[in-house]
Amino acid sequence: MKIFLYEIRKLIMSKRLLIIIGAFLIQIAIMFIPQSYEHEYSDEVYKKYINQISGEYTDEKRDFIFNRADEINEIISNHEDVISAYKRNDISLDEFETNNFAYNKALTEQTTVQYLMKKCFYFDEIGRGVFFYDTNWIDFFSNSGYNYIIALVVICLIIPVFDNEYQSNAVSMLLTTRHGKRKICISKLITVTLTTFLVAFAIYMLQYATFMFISGDNASLGVENLMGYSGFPEISLERYYIYDTLIKSVSWVVAALFICAVCVLVKNTVFSFFISFIFIVCPYFISHFFNSNWFGYVFSANQLGKMYTENQTLMLIMIAYVIKSTAYSLFCIRKWERL
């Protein structure tokens, strides 16, 4: 227990604590930076319609959307006839301006109403739904994938856990039995596991808290109300994010244990940082060339480069994590015992 507490103090109660504090501040600052996203609909028009139809999905709201879509299509298709009628003096200037205004409004609203129709089809498919302004949640989930801040923090925090002994030549002073060396190594691995999980979870939750402070309304509504999330019935937006965060935090624990294995093998800070960065960050970019999920199961730090989806099997993820964590830990213990 004393060895474990010593490793905790060495990891946290030092200058490396500044890394964690800096990461928290950077994460908050990033969330407050204005960002623009492209959508297939006009967000302002979408907000206007949602204010009209917000609440439980009903046949009346469906009819309202589809009737408006028919009106828009009719106005757009008849516009050429309106122009011809004006040229023939069949309609007055006021009538033409009224029709021209309706035409431009229809063009502005067309993509948004089409998007609302897609939501109606989606709600018809799952048999229920709630209309609410969800653009903020769509953007938040779309950008809650791979977190480079956590990647750098984990790499910078974990490398010295084993590497400090090599760089300071303290390894040669570990005059203890093989059993004692094992205890030291296990204490280090437990420290790494707890610290990594808590730091990753804290940064993800800080990201969530900042989002909630800025524009996180309707967190208690079901995530299934967002198109593409029908596989998570009866789970609120808030619970879904926390659920995803727990899995991602465990994923970073596996990545941290991999870093430990690299440090014990390489015994050099610079090379440990380089190799860790390559095998933890680069797979995220490489994964875009693979369509299947097997790549995500193989590379732990790349796992969940986006929000957890229904086509990923949680049991397989956990099995992969246990196997990799065990392999990395045993490798570290065996190499450390042979010092």
N, C-alpha and C positions, 0 to 999 in steps of 0.2 A: 504493500500500500504506500509506503514511504517513497519507493522508487517511482511509482505512478504519480504521486503528488509532485515529486521533484520534476518529472518530465512535463507536467501540466504548467508548473510555474515557469519552467525554462522556455516553453513554447509561447505562453500567453503574456506573462509578466516580463516583457522585454520590449526592445524596439520594434519587434514584429507586431506588437499590438497596434502600432501606428498604421501598419498595412491594412488591418481590419477596419480601423476607424476611417482611413482614407477611402476604402472601398465603399463603406456605407455612405459617405458624403458624395462620392461620385455617382453612386446609384440614385440617390435622391436628386442630384442635379440633372441627371439624364432624363428623369421622369418629368422634370419641369421645363425641359427644352421643347418649344413648340415644334410639332411634327405634322407634316401633311401626308395624307394617304390617298391613294387612288381607289375609287370604288366604281362599280358599274352603274351607280345611281347618283343623283344629286343629293348630297347630305341635307342641304337646306330644305329641299322639296320633300325629302323623306321625313324629316322632322315635322313638317307641316301636316303631312298626312297622318303620321303617328299620333299627333295631338288630337286628330279627329276620330281615330279608330282605336285608341289605346284600350287595353283590357282584353278580356277573354275573346277568343276567336269564335265568331258566330256566322250563321248563314247570311244575316243582314250585312255584316261587314264584308263578307266575300262578294255579295251581290254589288255592293257599293264600289268595290275595287274593279270588278269586271265590267260594270256599266260605265265607269269612268274610262276604262281602257277602250271600250267600244266608241265612246264619244271622241276620244283623242284620235283614234284611227280614222273615224269618219271626217273629223275636221281636217286632218292632214291630207287624206285622199281627195277631199273636195276643194282644196285650196286653189288648184289650177282652174277649176270652174268658176270660182269666185273672181279670180284675176280676169278671166275672159269676160265675165259678166260686167265687171267694172269698165273694161275697155270698150264694151258695147253700150255703156251708159245704162245698163239694165238695173244697176244698183247705185245708190248715192255714195258720196265720199265718206259720210259718217258710217254707213253700213259696211263699206270696204274696210275702214279703219277698225271697226268692231271685229270683223271677221279676221283681219290681219293680226290683231292682238290675240284673239283666241287661237290662231294658228301658231304664233310664236310661243304662247303659253303651253300649247299642246306639245310642241317640240321639246320644250324644257322639261316637261313632266313625263314624257313618254318612257324613258329608260327607268325612271323611278317607279312608275306604275307597273311596268313589266316585272321589275324586281319584286314588287308587292304581290303580283300574281304568282311568282315563283314561291313566295312564302306561303301563299294560300294552298298551292299544290302540296307543299311540304307539310303543312298542318293537316291537310286532308289525309296524307299518307300515314302520319302518326296518330291521327284521330283526336288531336287536341292542339292547343297553342295559346299563346298570349302575345298580343302586339304591345311592344314597348320600344323605346328608343335604344337600340342595341349596337349602334355604330361604335360607341366607345369600347364596348366589350369585345366586339369583333377585332378592332385594332389592337386592343390589349393582348388578347390571346394570340393574334397573329405575330406579335413581336415579343412573346414570352417564351422564346425557344432557348437556343444555346446562349449562355451568359458568359461573355468573355471576361467580365470582372471577376466572377467566381473562379474561372480557369486560372487567371494570373494570381489571384490571392492564394488558391490552393497550392499552386506550384511554388510560390515564394515562401509560403508558410511551412510546407512539408519537407522540402529539400534539406533544410538545416537539421531536421530531427535526427537523421543518421549522419549527414555529411559533416556536421560540426566536429564530431569525434575524429573523423579522418583528417580534416584540415588543421585541427589543433594538436594532432598526434595524441589525443587522449585515449585512443584505441589501445596504444601500447601500454597504457597504465591500468587497463581493465584487468587487474590480476585477480581473477575470480574463476570459479569452477565453470565447467560447461553448463551446468544446471543454472548457475548464477547468471551467466550470459544470456541464457534463454529467458530468464525472468526480466532482464533489462530490455531485451528485444520485444517481448510481449507487452511490457509496460509502454514502450514507445508506440507499438501498433495500436494499442487501446487508446492512447492519447491522440494519435492521428485520426482514428475512427470517430471519436467523440467530437474533437475540434472541427474536423471537416464537416460533419453532419450539421453541427450547430451553426457554423459560419455560413454554409450554403443555405440552410433553411432560413436563417436570419436575413440574408440578403434578398432571397426570394420574397419573404414576407414584408420586408421593407419596401420592395418594389410594389407589392400589392397595397400596402398601407398608403403609399404616396399616391397611387392610382385612385384609391377610394377617396382620398382627401380632395383630389382634383375633380374627378368626374365619375365616381363609382356608384351611381344609383342602381337600384333594382338588383342588388347582390343576392337577395333571397329568392329571386325567380329561378325557374328551372333552366339549366343549361341546354336542355333539349329544345328550347324555343329558338336557339340559334341554328340556322340551317347547317347541316353536316354533323350535328351532335345528337342525333336520335338514339345513339347507342348508350346514352347515359340518362335513362329515365329516372325521375324522382331525385335527381341530384341538383342542388342549387349551383348557381354560378360561383359562389364563394367556396362551397365544398369541393367543387370540381377543381378549382385552382389549388386549394390546399392538398387535395389528393395528388394532383400532378406534382406539386412541390415536394411532397414526401418522397415520391419515386425518384425525382431528379436529385434530391439530396443524398439518397442512398447511392445513386449513380456516381456522385462525386466522391463518396467514400471509397468506392471501388477504384476510381481514378487515383485517389490519394495513396491507396495501398500499392498501386502500380508504380507510383513515383518512389515509394519506399524501396521497392524491389530494384528499381533503376539505380537509386543512390547506393544501395549495398553492393550492387554489381559494378558500377562505374567508379565510385569513390572519388568523384571530382565534381565540384559545384557547377562549373560552366557546362560540362558535358551532360550532367544530370538535368540541368535546366533545358538544354537544347533537345535532348532525347525526349524528355517529358512533354515539352511543347509540341514536338512533331507528332507524337503518338496520341496526344490528348486533343489538340486543337485541329490538326490537319484532317483527321477522319470526318469531321463535320463537313468540310468542303468536298471531300471525296464521295461522301454518301449521296450527293446529288446525282451521281452517275449510276446509282443502283436503284432499281425500282422495288426490290423485295425488302422485307424487314430483317432478313438474316444479318445484314451488315450492322444494324443497330444492336442486335444481341451480342455480336462479337466484340464491338468496340464500346466499352462501357461509358466513357466520357462523351461519346457521340450520341449515346442513347437519348431519346427525347430531345432532338434538336428543335422540335416544336412541341405543342401541347400533346399530352397523351391521347391517343385515338383508339377507337374501338377495334381496329384491325391489329392492334398489338396485344399479345397475350401476357397478362400480368404474371401468370405462373412461370412462363418461359423466361421472362425478364428476371424474376427472382432466382430461378434456378441458375441462370447464367451469372448473376451477381454472386451467388454463394460459391459457385465453382471457381470463378476468377479471384474472389477475395481469399478463398482458402489457398489457392495456388500461390498467389503473391505473398501471403503471410508465411506459408511454409518455406518458401524460397528465402525470405528475409531471415527467418529463424535459423535455417540450416547454414546460410552464409555467415551470419553473425556468430554462431557457435564455433565456427572454424577460425575465428580471428586469432 
